[in-house]
Amino acid sequence: MTRFSQIAAWSPDELASIDQLLNLKGRAERDAWIAQAKRFASTAEG
């Protein structure tokens, strides 16, 4: 299981690797997965 805090800590290279692995065609970056995960992780901690 992957937590939001883990996604929030991904580097741009890790994000690109996941995007390619899942054949998302750039969607992970366009949808700002890392930024969203940071918001969700901070909300979950609160």
C-alpha positions as CSV (number, residue, x, y, z in Angstrom):
1,M,0.0,0.0,0.0
2,T,1.3,3.5,-0.8
3,R,0.5,6.4,1.4
4,F,0.0,10.0,0.4
5,S,3.1,10.9,2.4
6,Q,5.1,8.5,0.3
7,I,3.8,10.0,-3.0
8,A,4.5,13.5,-1.6
9,A,8.1,12.5,-1.1
10,W,8.6,11.3,-4.7
11,S,11.3,13.0,-6.8
12,P,10.4,14.2,-10.3
13,D,12.3,11.1,-11.7
14,E,10.2,8.7,-9.5
15,L,7.0,10.4,-10.7
16,A,8.1,10.0,-14.3
17,S,8.9,6.3,-13.7
18,I,5.5,5.6,-12.2
19,D,3.8,7.5,-15.0
20,Q,5.7,5.5,-17.6
21,L,5.1,2.2,-15.7
22,L,1.4,2.8,-15.6
23,N,1.3,4.2,-19.1
24,L,-0.3,7.4,-17.9
25,K,1.1,9.5,-20.8
26,G,2.1,12.5,-18.5
27,R,-1.1,12.5,-16.5
28,A,0.6,12.1,-13.1
29,E,2.5,15.4,-13.7
30,R,-0.5,17.2,-15.4
31,D,-2.7,16.3,-12.4
32,A,0.0,17.3,-9.9
33,W,0.0,14.1,-8.0
34,I,2.9,15.2,-5.7
35,A,1.3,18.5,-4.8
36,Q,-2.1,16.8,-4.2
37,A,-0.4,14.1,-2.1
38,K,1.3,16.8,0.0
39,R,-2.1,18.4,0.7
40,F,-3.8,15.1,1.5
41,A,-0.9,14.0,3.8
42,S,-1.0,17.3,5.7
43,T,-4.8,17.0,6.1
44,A,-4.5,13.4,7.3
45,E,-1.9,14.3,9.9
46,G,-4.0,17.2,11.3
